[in-house]
Amino acid sequence: MTKDGTRIEVFANTGSVKDALAAIENGAEGSGLLRTEFLFLDRQTPPDEDEQARQYQAIADALQGRPLIVRTLDVGGDKAAPYLPIPAEENPALGLRGVRVSLWRPHLLKTQLRAILRVVPPKGAKGGQCKIMVPMIGSLDELRAVRAVLEEAKRELGITDHVELGVMIETPAAAVTADLIAAEADFLSIGTNDLTQYVLAMDRGNPELAARIDALHPAVLRMISQTCQGAKVHGRWVGVCGGLASDVAATPILLGLGVTELSTTAAIAPEVKARVRDLDLAACQKLAAQALAQTSPQAVRGLVQAFGA
């Protein structure tokens, strides 16, 4: 809770039962991003529904009923799976990856969605524990296609309750059409690592560019601002699950732009929570407005440093 009483959720990113336990130990309120790739990589065949369901259940149990946002398979680009014969691509970061792979091989998507839907929340819990999040969305059509598969999986399992389906905002296309996407997505979560790469047109795997890839670049912040504004039109919440959520210098700016959920590394969660408690939302909004008018990430960081002095 900020000084003025604004509720901010601080979650942790996870990729295993061990990560989930670390999240709880560090005071996270749940997992804002479960990276499911750990189940799909370094093997010759994809995991079946039962194996996935067991793994997701174990992580949900480790969170002791706290919310768990499960990201659907995010492979392609720099993450290859032997059983997915993705053709050689000149620009893998711009090719078959994220939701594009899921819609290219919808049977894998259906199996994963069914496994997630099978997670049983603790006794007495209200509603389901799991929310589902789709990576690399670029258009509303992709979200609709995934929702259609989700609804089919629900019918097969006899599930009638609403299951929240959100999207990751990682492309400029998604950010600038956030108002359109938010009309049908239940929530938006910003993946600042890829969003920064695409906004700045800089490969985040290129060591020569590493020092220049800064998510506090005003162009990236403007994309985050536009995402929050678009989501607000439809009353959707916006989180950040990318690296910027774990950058305590960015916390006041993100809150000022309209972000209400931060999913961090487990270790940094206590520091982020402490930072949130020390902030006033009106002051954060003023800082964010100033940050959007800067010409470089260095200038933005200078503003933040002065703000915290």
N, C-alpha and C positions, 0 to 999 in steps of 0.2 A: 504494500500500500504506500502510495506517495504521501508526502506531507499533507497534501490537500484532500486525501482520501480516495484517490483514483486507484482502482484495482488493476494490478499488472500481474499476469501469471508468469512464473519463471519455471520452465521445464528444462529437461536435459535431452540431448541427442544420445541415442543408444544404437548398439549393433549386436548385442549379446545379453545373456542373463547377467554376466559379470557387470556390464555397463549399467543395467537396470538397478542392480544392487548398489552400485556406486552412486547412481542418481539419488536413490533414497537416502543413502548415508550423508549426502551433501545437501539434503533439504529440498531437492527438486520436487515440484508438485505433480510430476508425471513425465511422460516422454513426448516431446513435441515432434520427434522424428525417429522412427525406427528404420534404419537402413537394412532392408531385407537381402541385400546382395550377398551377405555372408553365407546364405543358404544356397546360392546359385553359382558361385564362382569356384574355380579349382576343382571341378568334377566333370565327368564325361556325360552325365545325364542330369536333367533337372530334377529337383526334389518333388516327390509326389504330394498329393493333398494331405495325407496323414502325417508325413514328416513335417511339413510346414505347420500344420495345425498344432502339433506337439510343441514345436519350437516357439510359436507365437504365444501359446498358452503358458509356457514356462516363463517367458518374459513378462507376460501380463500378471502372472502370479507373483513374480519378484517385485512388481510395482505395487502389490497389495491393494489392488482396486483403483489405483490412480489412473487417470486417462492415459491412453496409449494411441498415438497417431502413427499408423503403419503406412509407410511409403511403398507403393507398388514398385515392382522390379525396375531398377534404374541401371541398365547395362548399355553397352555400346560406347562409342567414343574411346576412352582409355580403359574401359572395363570389358574385357572379352570373355565370352563363355563358349567353350569348344562345341557345344551342341547347337549353337545359334550361328549358322553359316552366314554371318554378315559379310557381304562382298567388300573387298578392299576399297577404301574411300580416300579421296585426296584430302578431304577436310572432315575427319571423323567427328569433331566437335559439332559439326553442322549436319551430320548425317543421321543414320538410324541409331537413335538412343532414346532413353526414357520412354515416354508414352508411345513414341513411334514404334518401338520394338514390340510393346504390348499389343498394339493394334495390328502389327505385322504378323504376330503369332498369338491370336486371341485365345487359343486353347490354354496357353500358359497363364494368361491374365485370368481366365475363368477359374482355373485351378487355384490360383493364389487368392482370389476373392472369396472363393468357397472356404478355403482354409482360415482366412481372417474371420469370416462370419461364424465359424465354429468355435471361436474363443468364448469361453463361458466366464462371465464376471463373478466375483465373489457373492456368496449368499447375502441377500438383503440389499445389494447394490441396485440403484435405479438406472434402468436403461443399459445399453451395452457399454463395455469398457473401451472398445476400439473404435477409432475413427480411421478413415481411409484417405490417403493423400496421393495425388497423381503427379509425377515429375514431368518437367519439360513441356507443359501445356503451352501451345501457341495460339489456339483458337477454341472457341466455344464448341465447334463440331467435335473436337477430340474429347472434351469433357462429356458431351452427350453420348458419344460412342462407348465410353467407359461406363457411364451410368446405365446404359442399356444392358451391358454385360452384368453389371452389379444387380440390376433388377431381376435378370434371368436367374442368377445364382441364388438370390433370395427366394424366388418362387420355388426353385428346386429343393431348397432346404426348409421350406415352409415358414420363412421369416417374414413377418408383416410389419415389424417396428421400423421406424425410419433409421437408416444408418447414414451418418454424416459422411459426405464425400467432398473433400476439399482439393485444392490445387496448389502446386508450387509455382510461384511467380519467379521464373528464371530467365525468361526471354523478354526483350523489349516489347515484342508483340503482345504478350500477356499483360505487361504493365500498362501499356497505353490503352488496352481494351479491358481493363480491370472492371469497369462498370458493367460491361456486357457479360463477362465471365461471372461476376459476383451475383448476377441475377439468378444463376442456377447452381453455383458452387456454395457449399455450406460455410466455407471459410477459405482464406487465402494465407499462404505461408511463403515468405520470400526467401529464396535461396540466393543469398548475396554473392556467393563465390562465382557461380555461373552467370548471374545477372551482371556482375561487374565485368566479367570476361567479354560478354556479348555487347554490353553498352560501350565499353572502351575499345572493342575490337582488338583485344590483346589476349593471346593464348596464355592461360594461367600455368601451363606446363613449360613455358619458355623461360629459362633462367635469366636470360638477358633482360626480360621485361618484369621480372618478379618484383623489383623495388617500385615499379610504377603502377602496379595493380593494387589500388587502394579503394576499398568500398566507400570511403568517405569522400570520394570525388563528387563534386556537386551534380554531375550528370546522373550518377547512380542515385544520389539522394532525391533528385527530382523524379526519378522512376519510382522510388519508394513512396514519395509524396503522392504521385498520381495513383498508385495502387491503393493507398489508404483512402483517398478521395473517392475513387470508384467503388470501393467496398462499402463506404459509408452510405452511399446512395441506397443500398439494399440492406443496410443494417448488419453487414457481415464483419466479423472480427478479422484482424490482420496480425499475423505473427512473423517473426524472423527466425529461421532455423539455420541460416548460413553463418559463416565465421564472424560477421559483424555483430551478432547477438552476444558473442563472447568478448567483444572489445568494449571494456567498461567506458572508454572515452566516448563511445558512440551512444551509450544508453540514453542520455538526455535528449539527443537529437532524434533518436528513434521514437521515443515517447512523444516528443513534440510534434512529430510528423503524423502520429495517430496509431502507432503500433501498440498493441495491448498484451502481446504474448511474446516472450523471448525464450528460445530453446537453445541452451548453451552447452558447452562441455560440462560434464558433471563437476569437475574440480573448481570451475570458476563460478558456479551457481551461487554459492554464499556471498561472493563479492558483488555479483550483479544484484542480488536481493538487497544487500546493504546499500548499494548505490541508489536503487529505486526508492528506498525509504528516506533518502536524504534529498529527494527532488520535489520541486513544486511544478505542477503541470503547466501553469501559465508561463513560468520562466522558461520551461523547456520549449514551449511553442514559440516564444520569442527567439530563443536561440536557433531553433530549426529554421525559422524564416530568414534569419541572418545567414545561416549556413547555405541555404539555397541560392543566395546572391553572391557567394564567393566564386573565385575563379580557379581554385586549385584545392586538392585535398590538404595540402600543407596549411593553407589559409583556414580551412575548416578546423583542422586540429589546433591551430593557434587560438581560434575562437573558443573551443572547448576548454583549452588550458586556462584561458582567462576566466571562463565561466566557473570553473572549479576552484579558482584561487580564493 
